[in-house]
């Protein structure tokens, strides 16, 4: 299998959409436009679908009177998608980790939380209950 590069959001979202359900090419384009908030050309989607198909990561069934192609992930495609999601998750963790603080109870706080001054030191808690219980 050739290395498939997921180097833009159209490709990443295409995998996301195919991981949830089978889709027609037109439906993919319309959902991509909705998710990305911009016009998506068929030339952004169909060559990528072709690459996925050549690498046996997707298959299609012809359905309906006009034999519209419905694309779906193969078992290899599902594994590939899981790997991509894992890599993307790692990137998200790198971006978010510096913004996370830990409450003494062990909860991780991304935003908000409860701040209280204790013994002259400002401390961050997940909630007022944890602040009250802190000793």
DABEL-V333452 format. One record per residue. RES is the residue in three letters. SS is DSSP state (A for helix, B for strand, O for the rest). PHI is phi as a letter, one per 20 degrees, with the letter a starting at -180 (NA if undefined). NEAR is the number of other C-alpha atoms within 8 Angstrom. Layout:
# DABEL-V333452
res-><RES,RES>
ss-><SS,SS>
phi-><PHI,PHI>
near-><NEAR,NEAR>
This chain:
# DABEL-V333452
res-><UNK,UNK,UNK,UNK,UNK,UNK,UNK,UNK,UNK,UNK,UNK,UNK,UNK,UNK,UNK,UNK,UNK,UNK,UNK,UNK,UNK,UNK,UNK,UNK,UNK,UNK,UNK,UNK,UNK,UNK,UNK,UNK,UNK,UNK,UNK,UNK,UNK,UNK,UNK,UNK,UNK,UNK,UNK,UNK,UNK,UNK,UNK,UNK,UNK,UNK,UNK,UNK,UNK,UNK,UNK,UNK,UNK,UNK,UNK,UNK,UNK,UNK,UNK,UNK,UNK,UNK,UNK,UNK,UNK,UNK,UNK,UNK,UNK,UNK,UNK,UNK,UNK,UNK,UNK,UNK,UNK,UNK,UNK,UNK,UNK,UNK,UNK,UNK,UNK,UNK,UNK,UNK,UNK,UNK,UNK,UNK,UNK,UNK,UNK,UNK,UNK,UNK,UNK,UNK,UNK,UNK,UNK,UNK,UNK,UNK,UNK,UNK,UNK,UNK,UNK,UNK,UNK,UNK,UNK,UNK,UNK,UNK,UNK,UNK,UNK,UNK,UNK,UNK,UNK,UNK,UNK,UNK,UNK,UNK,UNK>
ss-><O,O,O,O,O,O,O,O,A,A,A,A,A,A,A,A,A,A,A,A,O,O,B,B,A,A,A,A,A,A,A,A,A,A,A,A,O,O,O,O,O,A,A,A,A,A,A,A,A,A,A,A,A,A,O,O,O,B,B,B,B,B,B,O,O,O,O,B,B,B,B,B,B,O,A,A,A,A,A,A,A,A,A,A,A,A,A,A,A,A,A,A,A,A,A,A,A,O,O,O,B,B,O,O,O,O,O,B,B,O,O,O,O,B,B,B,B,B,O,O,B,B,B,B,B,O,O,A,A,A,A,A,A,O,O>
phi-><NA,f,f,d,e,d,d,b,f,f,f,f,f,g,f,g,f,f,f,e,a,f,b,f,g,f,f,g,f,f,f,f,f,f,f,e,m,b,f,d,e,g,f,e,d,f,f,f,f,f,f,f,f,f,e,l,e,c,c,c,d,e,c,n,f,e,l,f,e,d,e,b,f,e,g,f,f,f,f,f,f,g,f,f,f,f,f,f,f,f,f,f,f,f,f,e,g,f,e,e,d,d,f,g,f,o,f,d,d,e,b,m,n,c,d,b,e,c,l,m,d,e,c,d,c,f,b,f,f,f,f,f,e,f,c>
near-><3,4,4,6,4,7,6,6,8,10,11,10,9,11,9,9,10,12,11,6,7,10,11,10,11,6,8,11,12,9,8,13,11,8,6,8,7,6,5,10,7,7,6,9,14,9,8,9,9,8,9,11,10,7,9,10,14,13,10,8,8,8,9,6,5,5,7,10,10,12,13,12,13,10,7,9,11,11,8,9,11,8,8,8,8,8,8,8,8,8,8,8,8,8,7,9,7,6,7,10,8,11,12,8,6,6,8,9,12,8,6,5,9,10,8,9,8,7,4,5,6,8,8,11,15,11,8,8,6,12,10,6,6,6,2>
